[in-house]
Amino acid sequence: PRGGSMFLCELFAVVERVTATYYGALEPERKIGAMRSQFTNLYCRHSQAVEAREALALAAMGEFYRLIGGPAPDRGGKCFPHLPTAQSCFQQALTIDPSVQFATERLARAQA
């Protein structure tokens, strides 16, 4: 089922996959590729959420980008928060459902 607290489960699952990939036993060159794969999966999930109009899933993705961000290949694939992407996800969530308080609160934090 979608909705309710399901979006938080998705957020935790993505964080776990990215963390496992980053701290896994891959050599640096393979690690960057594996990280890109994780972020490609996240991008696909974002597209699905937009198409299905899942405001809570978009808010969760915004929180992911606010806290973790994306990999920077020029910095060894380490992740850094990416506020423009986070703000975009929160705004998309609020466009779909303006009553999503989580998105409203996190957008304010991302803009501070």
C-alpha positions as CSV (number, residue, x, y, z in Angstrom):
1,P,0.0,0.0,0.0
2,R,1.0,3.6,-0.7
3,G,0.5,6.6,1.5
4,G,0.5,7.1,5.2
5,S,3.9,6.3,6.7
6,M,5.0,4.3,3.6
7,F,7.0,7.3,2.3
8,L,9.2,7.1,5.4
9,C,9.9,3.4,4.8
10,E,11.0,4.4,1.3
11,L,13.3,7.1,2.6
12,F,14.9,4.7,5.1
13,A,15.3,2.0,2.4
14,V,17.1,4.4,0.0
15,V,19.4,5.7,2.8
16,E,20.3,2.1,3.7
17,R,21.0,1.1,0.0
18,V,23.2,4.2,-0.5
19,T,25.0,3.8,2.7
20,A,25.7,0.1,2.0
21,T,27.0,0.9,-1.5
22,Y,29.2,3.7,-0.3
23,Y,30.7,1.8,2.7
24,G,30.8,-1.5,0.8
25,A,34.0,-3.3,-0.1
26,L,34.2,-2.0,-3.7
27,E,37.3,-0.3,-5.1
28,P,36.8,3.5,-5.6
29,E,36.2,3.3,-9.4
30,R,33.5,0.7,-9.0
31,K,32.0,2.4,-6.0
32,I,31.2,5.6,-8.1
33,G,29.4,3.5,-10.7
34,A,27.5,1.7,-8.0
35,M,26.5,5.0,-6.4
36,R,25.3,6.3,-9.8
37,S,23.2,3.2,-10.1
38,Q,21.5,3.8,-6.8
39,F,20.8,7.4,-7.8
40,T,19.5,6.3,-11.1
41,N,17.0,4.1,-9.2
42,L,16.0,7.0,-7.1
43,Y,15.5,9.1,-10.2
44,C,13.2,6.4,-11.6
45,R,11.3,6.3,-8.4
46,H,10.9,10.1,-8.5
47,S,9.4,9.8,-12.0
48,Q,7.0,7.2,-10.8
49,A,6.0,9.4,-7.8
50,V,5.3,12.3,-10.1
51,E,3.3,10.2,-12.5
52,A,1.3,8.6,-9.7
53,R,1.0,12.0,-7.9
54,E,2.4,10.6,-4.7
55,A,3.1,13.7,-2.6
56,L,4.5,11.9,0.4
57,A,7.0,9.9,-1.7
58,L,8.2,13.2,-3.3
59,A,8.5,14.8,0.2
60,A,10.6,11.8,1.3
61,M,12.9,12.2,-1.7
62,G,13.2,15.9,-0.8
63,E,14.3,15.0,2.7
64,F,16.8,12.5,1.2
65,Y,18.4,15.2,-0.9
66,R,18.2,17.7,1.9
67,L,20.1,15.4,4.3
68,I,22.3,13.2,2.1
69,G,22.2,14.7,-1.4
70,G,24.0,13.2,-4.3
71,P,27.4,11.8,-5.1
72,A,30.1,14.2,-6.3
73,P,32.4,12.2,-8.7
74,D,35.1,14.8,-8.3
75,R,35.2,14.2,-4.6
76,G,35.5,10.4,-4.7
77,G,31.8,9.8,-5.0
78,K,31.0,11.2,-1.5
79,C,27.5,12.5,-1.0
80,F,26.7,16.1,-0.3
81,P,23.3,17.7,0.4
82,H,21.7,19.2,-2.6
83,L,19.3,21.8,-1.6
84,P,18.0,22.8,-5.0
85,T,16.9,19.2,-5.7
86,A,15.4,19.0,-2.2
87,Q,13.4,22.2,-2.6
88,S,12.2,21.0,-6.0
89,C,10.9,17.7,-4.5
90,F,9.2,19.5,-1.7
91,Q,7.5,22.0,-4.0
92,Q,6.4,19.2,-6.3
93,A,4.8,17.4,-3.3
94,L,3.0,20.6,-2.3
95,T,1.8,21.2,-5.8
96,I,0.1,17.7,-5.7
97,D,-1.2,18.1,-2.1
98,P,-0.8,21.4,-0.3
99,S,-1.8,19.8,3.0
100,V,1.4,17.7,3.3
101,Q,2.8,19.3,6.5
102,F,6.0,17.3,6.3
103,A,6.8,18.9,2.9
104,T,5.9,22.4,4.1
105,E,8.2,22.1,7.2
106,R,11.1,20.6,5.3
107,L,10.9,23.1,2.5
108,A,11.2,25.9,5.1
109,R,14.3,24.2,6.5
110,A,15.8,23.8,3.1
111,Q,15.2,27.5,2.3
112,A,16.7,28.7,5.6
